[in-house]
Amino acid sequence: MAARRRPVRRIGILTGGGDAPGLNAVIRAVTRSAHRLGWEVIGIRNGFEGLITLRGINRLDANEVSGILHRGGTILGTSNRANPFEYKVTKGGKVDLCDKSREVVRNFRRLGLSALVVIGGDGSLRIAREFAHMGLPIVGVPKTIDNDVAGTDTTFGFDTAVGTATDALDRLHSTAESHERTMVVELMGRYAGWIALHAGIAGGADVILLPEIPFALDAVCRKVRERYRKKRNFCIVVAAEGAAPVGGSFVTHGPKEAGREVRLGGIAEWLAERIHAETGRETRSLVLGHLQRGGAPSSFDRLLGTRLGAAAIRAIQRGAFGRVVCLRHPEIVEVPISRAIAHPNRVPANCDAVRAARALGIGFGDERE
């Protein structure tokens, strides 16, 4: 006879990786849904760091999650440097990577948790998968403005980031036109070009450069010249931070740090210098950066975050651990963590949005004469 599953009494929740609009909507939904079942909810601060140090552990009650639905960021804090399997420890001025995973398991049990909700992107969900393999009862909630988690149609935070980037492009049009300049705008997304593609189309960009479509500098400059030749005396180029020229490599900030992914960034400045040199047109660069992560979440992200949070509690109630709750329009479904992160969700080079943009005359830097 199968062992009877213990009743759920107390669950933990943490947010890992970069912040994204809608995190507080998930925390609120998890907390309120759990309370209605008579469960206690323990908030763990700063991602997995909190389960290593046990600092910042606090009970989430109705007051803690009241009035947070519209707030950006996360009331629990987050960290993208606290991988328990490669945890940085400084000894005698030297930094070593240590495996703290067993401490996390011990602390999970010390806190008397029945389950753990991990809200995170690809990196945090990979850590969650490893802990699931070690026997921890985990349910994941996919989060990233980059929209690069393959298990879900859309990640919360993406819609707000696109709206922020689109608003910035709208504002740039007037100053670019006034000064007859070419503006190169760098948007986030890492190795996926979803933000650049959607905001570029919605914001009326003339050129959109994506990691999925390597560009040729001469094709980009040709498009810029074409704009001026048609007496449209300004040009907007949108570049995803992971965009790269044909045969070239990503532009990065400094060397790779131990235990962290390489930091992408600088493609806008690189392009602006070369576009100016090739076309003679005054060209400026703008990096929108972390503005895309901040601010109040859109109504879409508030709703999606709420739906995912409530679904995470349903999954725990059923004992569906080792899974991620994902949007498969129009439903929320449960997907095994390994399948949800098996490969990154990247822009198909011939998807409908790309085809629509090309039909409008938007360049992607791969056009041939």
C-alpha positions, 0 to 999 in steps of 0.5 A: 500500500502506498504511503499516505501523503502528509497533510500540508501545514506550512509552505515556503515561497521565494523569488530568484533571479532578476526581478520582474513586474508581477512577482508581487501578484504571484506572492499575493495569490499564493499567500491568499490561496494558501490561507483559505486552505488553512496553510501557513506561508513562510516568505524566504528573502533573497532567493535561495540565499535565504534558505542557506543563511536562514536570514529574513525568514518571515510569516506572510499574513494578510497584512503582508500581502495587502496592497502589493498587487500593483507594485513592481519588484518583489517584497521578498527580495531576490538574488541572481548570485545565490546558486546553492550548488555553486555558492561563493565563499570568501576565505583569506581573500580568495573566492571559492565555489562551495556546494551548499545544497545539503544545507538548503535541504536541512534548513527546509526541514528545520523550517517544517515546510511541506512544500516550496514555491520557487518563482524564477526564470531559467536559472532558478528553475534549474536549481529547483529541478536539482532540489526536486531530484534531491527529494524536495517537494517543489512547484515552480512558477516561470518568471522573466521579462525575457520570455525565454522559458519554453514551457509557457506561452508567455512569462509574466513581466514580459508584457510590462517590459514591452510596454515600457520599451514601446513607450520609450520608443514613442518618446524617442521619435520626437527627439530623433525627428527634431534633430534628424538623428539616428537613434540606436536603442538597446533592449534586454532579453539576453539570448532571446529577442522577444522584447526587441521584436514586440517593442520594435514593431509596436514602437515603429522601429525601422530596423530590429536586430535580434540574437536569432537573426545575425545581422550584416552592418552594411545591410543596417547602414543601407536601411538607414541611408534609405530612410534619409533618401526618402526624406524621412530624416531620422531613423530608429534602430532597436537592438536586443542586447544579445544581437550579434553580427554575422560571424561575430560574437556578443558584446559583453560587459567585462570578463565572466564572473565565477558562478555567473553568466556572462553580462551582455550589453554594449551593442547599441554603442558599438552600432552607433559608432559604426553607423555614424562612420559608415553613413555620416549621419549623427547617431546616438545610442540609448540603453534602456536597461533595468527600466524595463524591469521596474514599475507597476505591472500591466493588467495582463501581468497582474492577471497572469501572476495571480493565475499562476500563484493560485495554480501553484497552490492547486498543484501542491494540494494535489501533490504535483511536485517537480512541476512548473505551472505554465500558461498554455492559452487559455489554460494554466497547466502543469509541466515537468520542470525538466521539460519546461526548461529543456531548451530556451524559448527563442524567436523563430526567424520566420515567425508571423511577427517577423514576417509581418515586420518585413511586410512593413519594410522593417529591416532585420540586418540580413537583407541582401541587395 
